[in-house]
């Protein structure tokens, strides 16, 4: 009888141990996942981890946490680069249960797109077409690039000291001229350019990094219209965000020491006024802060007399258009870059000058959405 009882008690104790292990198995899994998330955070935010991950193809490291989340629990995490910005993260968690252990191993692959960002080498970039009709454009320091076509007609004269590229076709009429010091490339003139992914801008999400969240002042459309009407010569500092469209008319001079951002369209010189002075917009770069003219929709310069001088990024979620009015001068000078869906410079006989400035582009874009670290696979094992 004593022997039978001892067998029974042994079985009961074994069942208790098994039950305890089963109970801790989910905890072990979540503990291992915590290790994965800590490593992921380090790759994005710890300067040493981030630099090694993005520059050293053979980099590896590991770290351990004991009793930080679960009593008796710990995890060990290793990061092993497979290539530049491509790594395997392995997290092994252990939770002690009496004289046994519950253990989980979770492994993930992570990847971040790292290359010489073509955006920062391009002064004029259209997600669709670039079209010039009766226009004069000079680009310095960067490429002219279209994800579809470049089309110049009616005595247009364009030049760049870099390349001009179209994923499909570059079409220059007999009356027009396109000069690209480093070559013109399209599907008939290889190497055929690859499509460039247009970066997104966070206009108004709840994230602290959105332009609306960062804005030093926020106006409605009517508030901003009245501001320019009552104070036709106005200077604003930092990020100015308008919840609606912006129209700067003749006789108004707006100086932005930073960025002018609208979730509507932006027009400079597009509204009639009896004033003899041009609609004037000056955008200055201040330190490392974002600067430029940024619209969720279209940006139009001209129609009536305009004078635009921008040091920063010109970004249109819709189209970017420069157009002369009848007998009206339209002067446009941009240092930074222009990014839009379509770029149209129409009947603009006054020279439009554009100078690449990579720092201005990066400061305005911040961290592009497409360059975040991505999980590319996930594997786990239970012990």
C-alpha positions in Angstrom: 0.0 0.0 0.0 2.8 2.4 0.9 4.4 1.8 -2.5 1.1 2.4 -4.3 0.6 5.6 -2.4 4.1 6.8 -3.3 3.4 6.1 -7.0 0.2 8.1 -6.7 2.0 11.0 -5.0 4.8 10.9 -7.6 2.2 11.0 -10.3 0.4 14.0 -8.7 3.6 15.9 -8.3 4.5 15.2 -11.9 1.1 16.4 -13.0 1.6 19.6 -10.9 4.9 20.2 -12.5 3.5 19.7 -16.0 0.6 22.0 -15.3 3.0 24.7 -14.0 5.1 24.3 -17.1 2.1 24.6 -19.3 0.9 27.6 -17.4 4.3 29.3 -17.9 4.6 28.5 -21.6 2.6 31.5 -22.8 4.6 33.7 -20.4 7.8 32.3 -21.9 6.6 33.2 -25.4 5.7 36.7 -24.5 9.0 37.1 -22.6 10.9 36.1 -25.8 8.8 38.5 -27.8 9.7 41.2 -25.4 13.4 40.5 -26.2 12.6 40.7 -29.9 10.9 44.1 -29.4 13.8 45.4 -27.3 16.3 44.5 -30.1 14.0 46.1 -32.7 13.9 49.3 -30.6 17.6 49.3 -30.3 18.1 49.0 -34.1 15.9 52.1 -34.6 16.9 54.3 -31.7 20.3 53.3 -30.2 23.0 55.1 -32.2 25.6 52.4 -31.8 23.2 49.6 -32.8 21.7 51.6 -35.6 25.1 52.4 -37.1 26.4 48.9 -36.9 23.2 47.4 -38.3 23.2 49.8 -41.3 27.0 49.7 -42.1 28.7 46.5 -41.1 27.5 43.3 -42.9 29.2 41.0 -40.4 28.1 42.8 -37.2 26.7 40.7 -34.3 25.9 41.4 -30.7 23.9 40.0 -27.8 22.4 41.1 -24.5 20.6 39.5 -21.5 17.7 40.6 -19.2 17.1 38.8 -15.9 14.0 39.0 -13.7 13.0 42.2 -15.5 9.4 41.3 -16.5 8.6 37.9 -14.9 9.9 36.5 -11.6 12.4 33.8 -12.3 12.4 34.7 -16.0 15.1 35.9 -18.3 15.9 36.3 -21.9 19.0 36.3 -24.0 18.9 38.1 -27.4 21.4 37.8 -30.2 21.5 40.0 -33.4 23.5 38.7 -36.3 23.8 40.7 -39.5 23.4 38.7 -42.7 24.2 41.7 -44.9 24.1 45.5 -44.5 20.8 46.3 -42.8 19.6 42.7 -42.9 19.8 40.6 -39.7 18.4 37.7 -37.7 17.3 38.4 -34.2 17.0 35.4 -31.9 15.5 35.7 -28.4 15.6 32.8 -26.0 13.4 33.1 -22.9 13.6 30.9 -19.8 11.3 30.8 -16.8 12.3 28.6 -13.9 9.5 26.4 -12.4 10.7 24.5 -9.3 13.4 22.2 -10.6 12.4 22.5 -14.3 12.3 25.3 -16.9 9.9 26.5 -19.5 11.8 27.9 -22.6 10.9 29.5 -25.8 13.0 30.5 -28.8 11.7 33.2 -31.2 13.6 34.2 -34.3 12.8 37.0 -36.7 14.4 38.4 -39.8 14.6 42.2 -40.1 15.4 44.4 -43.1 15.8 48.1 -43.8 16.1 49.6 -47.3 19.6 51.2 -47.4 21.0 52.7 -50.5 22.0 56.0 -51.9 18.6 57.5 -51.8 17.8 58.6 -55.3 15.5 61.3 -53.9 18.4 63.2 -52.6 20.2 63.2 -55.9 17.2 64.5 -57.8 16.2 68.2 -58.1 13.1 67.7 -60.1 11.1 64.5 -59.7 7.6 63.6 -60.9 5.7 60.4 -60.0 4.1 60.6 -63.4 5.0 63.2 -66.1 7.2 66.2 -66.5 5.9 68.6 -69.2 7.3 71.8 -70.5 5.6 74.0 -73.0 7.2 77.4 -73.9 9.4 77.1 -70.8 13.0 77.9 -69.7 14.3 75.7 -66.9 17.9 75.5 -65.5 18.7 72.7 -63.0 22.0 72.5 -61.2 23.4 69.7 -59.0 20.7 67.1 -59.5 18.7 65.0 -61.9 15.5 65.6 -63.8 13.4 62.5 -63.3 10.0 61.2 -64.3 8.5 57.9 -63.4 6.6 58.1 -66.7 7.5 60.6 -69.5 9.4 63.9 -70.0 7.8 65.9 -72.8 9.2 69.3 -73.9 7.5 71.3 -76.7 7.0 74.8 -78.2 10.5 76.3 -77.9 11.2 74.9 -74.4 14.8 75.0 -73.3 15.8 72.9 -70.3 19.2 72.0 -69.0 20.9 70.1 -66.1 24.5 69.4 -65.3 23.5 65.9 -64.3 21.2 63.4 -66.0 17.6 63.6 -67.4 15.7 60.3 -66.9 12.3 59.0 -67.7 11.2 55.4 -67.0 9.2 55.4 -70.3 10.0 58.2 -72.8 11.9 61.4 -73.2 10.2 63.4 -76.0 11.7 66.7 -77.1 10.1 68.5 -80.1 12.2 69.9 -82.9 11.7 73.4 -81.6 12.8 72.5 -78.1 16.1 71.5 -76.5 17.1 69.3 -73.5 20.7 69.4 -72.4 21.8 66.9 -69.8 25.6 66.9 -69.2 25.7 63.3 -67.9 23.2 61.9 -70.4 19.5 61.3 -71.2 18.0 57.9 -70.4 14.7 56.3 -71.1 13.3 52.9 -72.4 15.0 53.6 -75.8 18.2 54.8 -74.3 19.5 52.4 -71.8 20.2 51.8 -69.0 16.5 52.1 -68.5 15.8 54.0 -65.3 14.1 52.3 -62.4 11.0 53.7 -60.9 11.7 55.9 -57.8 9.3 55.5 -54.9 8.0 58.9 -54.0 8.3 59.5 -50.2 5.2 60.3 -48.2 4.8 63.2 -45.9 2.8 63.1 -42.7 0.6 66.1 -42.8 -1.9 65.8 -40.1 -1.9 62.4 -38.3 -1.9 62.3 -34.5 1.8 61.4 -34.4 4.0 64.0 -32.8 6.1 64.1 -35.9 3.3 65.2 -38.3 3.6 68.7 -39.7 0.4 69.7 -38.0 1.6 68.5 -34.6 5.0 70.3 -35.1 3.4 73.5 -36.4 4.2 76.8 -34.6 0.9 78.2 -35.8 -2.2 76.7 -37.3 -4.7 78.7 -39.3 -8.0 77.9 -41.1 -8.3 78.9 -44.7 -10.4 82.0 -43.8 -8.0 83.0 -41.0 -5.0 82.9 -43.2 -6.8 84.7 -46.0 -7.7 87.5 -43.6 -4.2 87.6 -42.2 -2.8 88.4 -45.7 -5.6 90.8 -46.4 -5.1 92.8 -43.2 -1.3 92.5 -43.2 -0.2 92.2 -46.9 3.5 92.3 -45.8 3.8 89.4 -43.3 6.6 87.4 -41.8 6.0 84.0 -40.0 8.5 81.9 -38.2 8.7 78.1 -37.9 6.1 75.8 -39.4 2.9 77.5 -40.5 0.1 75.0 -41.1 -3.2 75.9 -42.9 -6.2 73.6 -42.8 -7.4 74.5 -46.3 -6.0 76.2 -49.4 -3.7 79.2 -49.5 -3.7 81.9 -52.2 -1.1 84.7 -52.2 -2.2 87.5 -54.5 -0.5 90.5 -56.2 0.4 93.2 -53.6 1.0 90.6 -50.9 4.5 89.7 -49.6 4.8 86.7 -47.4 8.1 85.7 -45.8 8.3 82.2 -44.2 11.3 81.5 -42.0 10.6 77.7 -42.1 7.9 75.8 -43.8 4.5 76.8 -45.2 2.2 73.7 -45.2 -1.4 73.3 -46.4 -3.7 70.3 -46.5 -5.4 72.1 -49.5 -3.8 73.6 -52.6 -1.3 76.5 -52.6 -1.4 79.3 -55.3 1.0 82.2 -55.6 -0.1 84.9 -58.1 -3.1 82.9 -59.1 -5.7 85.4 -57.8 -6.4 88.7 -59.5 -5.5 92.0 -57.8 -5.3 95.6 -59.1 -1.9 96.0 -57.2 1.1 96.6 -59.4 3.5 94.6 -57.3 3.9 90.9 -57.8 2.6 88.2 -55.4 5.8 87.5 -53.5 6.7 84.4 -51.5 10.1 84.1 -49.8 10.9 80.9 -47.9 14.1 80.9 -45.8 15.9 77.9 -44.3 16.6 78.3 -40.5 19.1 75.9 -39.0 18.2 72.2 -39.3 14.4 72.9 -39.1 12.2 71.9 -42.0 11.7 74.5 -44.7 9.8 74.7 -48.0 6.4 74.9 -49.6 4.4 71.7 -48.9 0.9 70.9 -50.1 -1.3 67.9 -49.8 -2.9 68.9 -53.2 -1.6 71.2 -55.9 0.9 74.0 -56.0 0.5 76.7 -58.7 2.8 79.6 -59.3 1.9 82.3 -61.8 -1.2 83.2 -63.7 -0.5 86.8 -62.6 2.8 88.5 -61.7 4.7 86.4 -59.1 8.1 86.4 -57.5 8.9 83.2 -55.6 12.2 82.4 -53.8 12.2 79.1 -51.9 15.0 77.6 -49.9 13.7 74.2 -49.0 11.5 71.4 -50.4 8.6 72.0 -52.7 6.3 69.1 -52.3 2.9 68.7 -53.9 0.7 65.7 -53.3 -1.0 66.7 -56.6 0.6 68.7 -59.4 3.3 71.4 -59.4 2.5 74.0 -62.0 4.3 77.2 -63.1 2.5 79.3 -65.7 2.8 82.8 -67.1 -0.1 85.1 -67.3 -0.6 87.5 -70.2 2.2 90.2 -70.0 3.0 89.1 -66.5 6.5 88.2 -65.2 6.8 85.0 -63.1 10.2 84.6 -61.4 10.9 81.3 -59.6 14.1 80.3 -57.9 14.3 77.1 -55.8 17.1 75.7 -53.8 16.2 72.2 -52.5 14.1 70.1 -54.8 10.6 69.7 -56.3 8.6 66.5 -55.8 5.1 66.2 -57.3 2.7 63.8 -59.1 3.0 65.8 -62.3 5.2 68.8 -63.0 4.1 71.3 -65.6 5.9 74.4 -66.6 3.7 76.2 -69.2 4.3 79.3 -71.2 6.8 80.5 -68.6 9.4 82.5 -70.6 11.2 83.8 -67.6 14.0 81.5 -66.5 13.1 79.1 -63.7 16.2 78.1 -61.7 16.5 75.1 -59.5 19.6 74.1 -57.4 19.8 70.8 -55.5 20.3 70.9 -51.8 20.2 67.4 -50.2 20.2 68.7 -46.6 17.1 70.8 -47.3 15.3 67.7 -48.7 16.1 65.5 -45.8 15.2 68.1 -43.2 11.8 68.5 -44.8 11.1 64.8 -45.4 12.3 63.6 -42.0 12.5 59.8 -41.9 10.8 58.5 -45.1 8.0 56.0 -44.4 9.5 53.5 -46.8 12.8 53.3 -44.9 11.5 51.9 -41.7 12.8 48.5 -40.4 10.5 45.7 -41.5 10.0 42.2 -40.1 10.4 39.8 -43.0 9.9 36.4 -41.3 9.0 34.9 -37.9 9.8 31.6 -36.4 9.4 30.1 -32.9 10.2 26.9 -31.0 9.0 25.6 -27.7 10.9 23.5 -25.2 
